[in-house]
C-alpha cells in the first residue's frame, strides 16, 4: 500500500495549486490560509499587500483577527515595526523569539498583539522572483513556544509561491499583453504613483510627475476602462514622431490601491494627420468650439476651419463631431495637456 503523503508535501501542493488558480487575489489569499493553518497551527494570521500610496498595508486575507486587531495591523505602526524587524528585505522567515530584543519593545506588540493574547509569531516578507516586495505574512500564537526550525524552513520554501499567489500585478501584466507591440509600461496606483510592470521596460514617459501619467490618472479617476491617445516624442527618432499610450483600468477584483496600467507602443495608422491636426482633434474631443481652439493655438478661426476640413477629408467623415468620435475611438489625437506648445502658425 502507498503510504500517506506527508503533511508538508500536502501543504506545498496546496499552495502551488492555489498560486496557479484563476481566482481573484483576495479569494486566493483566504484560501491559502486554510492549509497554512492546518500545518502551522496558528491562532491568528494576517496576509497583506504593501501599500505604495501610504505607510501601511492592504489586507488580502486574515484569520482570528478581530476588528481592533485588524485595524491596528493595517496602520503605520505595524509597517514601521516590520521595517525595524528587517522583514522589508528579502530574507528568511523569523519568529518573535529571533529578534535581538524582547518582542514587547515593538510598539505593535506592546499596544496590540500582547493585549490581544498573542505571545509568539512567525512572519515573512513576500517577494516575487523578479525581486518585487509585494506583501507580508504573519502568523500569531497564544502559546509563547516558538515554532520549530522545520516550520521556519518550510515557510521559507513556500514564500515565493505565496508571493506569486497574492501578487495582484500578475493580472495587470497579463492585460498588458493585449496591447500590440507593447514596449514599455507601468502600473498606476490610485494616488498616481508608478510601479514596475513585469515583462515591460520602464520609460521616461512614466517618470514621477509625468504629464502622461497625469492624463492617464485623470481618465481612470473618471471611470474609463480603456483609453488610447498619442504623445509627441521630444526628439523624433527611428521609431517615429509619436508614441501610442494605452490606459487599461484594473479589474474590479484587484485590490483598490491599484488603478490600472499605462503602456507605450508604436502608433499605427495616422491617416496622414499632422501634429497640429492631432492636437485639434484632442481639443474637439473636449468639446471646444472653433473660436476657443483658435485662441488656444494662437491662430485665426479661418485657419482652424481649414484644418478641420483637412481632418474630415483624411478621416472620411462628414462632420467635426464624427471626426472627434472616430479619433477618440482610434486614439488618433493628442490630449490638450500633452500638446507641443509652439508659436502661432497659419
N, C-alpha and C positions, 0 to 999 in steps of 0.2 A: 504494500500500500504506500501511496505517496504521503509523506509527512506534511504536517500543517505548515503553511507558509509563515515565516517569522513575521511578527507584527511590524518590525522595522521595514521589511520588504513591502508589506501591505501599505504602509504609510507612503513610501517612495512611489509606489504605483499610483496610489490615490492622488497624490499631489501632481504627478505628471499628467494624469488623465484630466484633472481639473484645469491645469495650466493650458491644455490643448482644447478645452471645451469652448464651444461658440456661445457663450453666455456673457451678460454684462459683468464688468469688473466687480461691482458690489455684490452681485449674486455669487460670483466665483469666490470672493473673499469669505462670505458667510459659509459657503460650502467647505472651504478649506479648513475652517476652524473645527469642523466635526472630527475628521481623522486626526488632526493635531491634538485635540483634547483627549481622544481615546489613547494616544500614546503618551503624551506628556502629563496628563492628569492635572492640568491647571484648574484653579478655581475661577479665574477670570483671564480674559485675553483681549488684546486690542491690536487690530491690523489697520494701519492708516497710511495715507499718502502724504508726501511732503507738499506743503502749500507754498508755491513760489511767490505768492502775492502778499503774504504777511507771515510773521513768526507763528508757527503752529502747524497743525496737521489737519487733514480731511479724513474722517473715519470712513473706512470701507466696510469693516465688519468688527463686531465685538461680542463678547460672551461674558456674562457675570458682572458687567459694569453697570451699576445703577446710574441714574441721570446725573447726580452731583459728581460722581467719579468720571463719567464720560465727559461732562462739560469741562472738567479740570484738565483732562488728558489732551483735549484739542487746543488748549490755550498756550500762551507764550512761555509759561514757566516750565512746562514739560519739554518744550522744544529746546530751551536753554539747558535743561538738565541732561537731555540726550546728547547735546554737544559736549557738555562737561565730561560725560561718561565716555566720550570718544566714539559714539555709535553713528556719527555722521560720516565716519570713514569706513571704507570697505575693509572690514576686519572680522575675525571670528566672533561668534556669539559670546555673550558674557552673562554671568549671574550677578545678583546684587552682592553676593559674598566675594566676588572677584574685584570689586572696587578697592582702591588703595586707601579708602577712608570709610567710616561707618555710613551705611546707606541713609541713615537718618539725617545726615548732613546735607543731603539733597533736598531742596525745598519741596519738590513734588511728593517725595516720600513722607517728609515731616508733616506737611499740611494736608495731604490727601490719602495716600496709599496706606500708611500705617494706621491712621484713624479709621480707615475703611476695613481694617482687619487683615491686611496683607503683610507678610513678613519676608518673603523671598520673591525673586523674579528671574526670568530668563528672557533675554532680548537680543535682537539682531537687526542691524540696518539692512535694508533691501536694496541691492544694486544689480543692475542688468549686466549682461555680458559686455555691452559697449560702455560700461562704466557710469551710467546714469544712476543717481541716487533717487529712487522712486518712492521709498517709504520705510516703514518701521513695523516690526512685530514684537510685541511684548506679552509675556505670559506671567501671571502672578499666582502665588500660592499663599494660603493661610499658614501653612507649615513653614517654620524657619529653616528646615533642612534644605540645603542647596541641591539642585538637580545633579545627577551623576555626570561624570565626564562623557559617558556614552551618549547622553542626551545632547550635550554641547556639540559633540562631533556630528550627530545626525542632523541637528538643526543647521549646522554649518553646511552640510552636504545638500540640504534642501533649500537653502536661502536663495540661490539663483532661480530655481524653479518657482518658488513663491513670488519672487520679484517679477518674473516673466508673467505669472498668472494674474497679478494685480496691476500690471503696467497699463494705464489707460491709453498711452501713446501708441500702443500696438495697433489699435483700431484706426487711429488717425493716420498712422504710417501706411496702412493698407489702403485707406481712402486716397492718399496722395498718388497712388499708382494708377488711378483712373485718368490723371492729367497727362495728356500725350506730350512726351518729350520733357517731362519734369526734370529740371536741372538743379534746383535749389529749393529749400523750403524751411519753414519754421512752424512751431506750434505757438498759438497766441492765447494768452490767458485772459480772463475777464478784466484784469487790471491793465492789460496792454503789454505785459511782459512777454518776451520772445524766448522760447525754449528750443533746444535741438529737436529736429525731426529725423529720426533714424532712417538711414538709406538715402538721404539727400544732403548735399553740401550746404553750408551756411552761405550767406550773401550779404554784401554791404547794404543791399536794399532793405535788409531786415535788421539793421543795427538799431540800438536803443534810440528812441526819438525819431525814427524814420517816418517821413510823411506817408510812405506806402503802408506801414503798419497802422498809422492813424486812420487812413481811409478804410483799410480792412476792418479795423476795430469798430468804426462807425457803422459799417454795413452789418456786422454781426450783432451789434447792440440794437440795431433796428429790426432784428429778426430775420435777416436774409439767410437763406440756406446755401445759396450758390451765387457767386458774383465773379465776373471776369472783366478785366479792363487792361489798358496799356500804360506803360511807363516809358517816357523817353530816356534813352541812355545819355549820361552826361557827355560821353565821348563815343560816337558811333564806331563800331568795330566790325570784325568779320561776322559776328552774329547778327548784325543789323543795327538799326537805329532805335528799336524798341524792344521791350521785354513784356511778355504777357504775364499778368498776375491773375491767379485763380484763388478765390477765397471759398473755403468749404466749412460750414458750421459743424461743430461736434455733434454727434448723435445725442439724443435726449438721455440715454442711459450712461453717458460718460460723466464722471464727476464734475460738478458745476463750476470748479475753478478754471476749467479749460474751455475756451470759447470756440476754437476751430484751428484750421491750418491755413497757411498762406504759401503758395507755390509759384515759383517762377519757371517759365517755359518759353520756347520760341513763339513768335507772334502769329504765324499762319497767314492766311489771305487777308489783305487790307484793301483790295479793290481799287488800288491806285490813290487812296486818300492821302492828302498831305498832312503834315503835322498840324498846321493851322485848322484844317478841316476836322481832324480828330479832336482838337480842342473845342471847336464849335459844337461838335456832336456831344461832348461832355456837358456843355452848358445847355444844350437843347434838352438833354435828359433831365436836367434840374429844372426845366420849365421856364428858362429865361426867354424874354422877348428879344426881337432883333435890336431894339434900341439899347437894351441893357447889355447885350453881347457886344455891341459896337463900343459902348462906354468902357466896358471891361478890357477890350482888346485895343482900345485907342485907335479905332478906325471909323469910317463913316458907315451909316446904315446901308448905303448902296453897296459898299464892299461886302458887308455881311450877307446881303441878299444875293450877291454874285456867288459867294462861297456856298450858300445854301442850294443854289441852282446846280452847281457842280456836284455837291454831295448827293442830291436827288438823282442826278444822272448816273453817277458812279454806282449807287446802291440800287438803282432801278425801281425807285419808289415815287409816288406822285405828290406826297406832302411831307412837310417837315416833321409832323407827328409820326408818320410811318418811318421816316428816316431815324428818328430818335428810338423808336421801338426796336427796329432792326439792329441798330448799333448797340443798344443795351443788351439784347439777347446774345449777340455775337461777341460782345466785348471789344468792339472796334471803336473805342473812344478813349480819350484821356480825361480823367476826372479833373475838375477845376483845381483842386488842391495840388495836383501833380503837373500842371501845365508848365511849359517853359516860358518864363517871363522875358518878353522881348520888347523892343521898341515898336512903335506903330508901323504897320505895313499897309500897303494899298491893295 
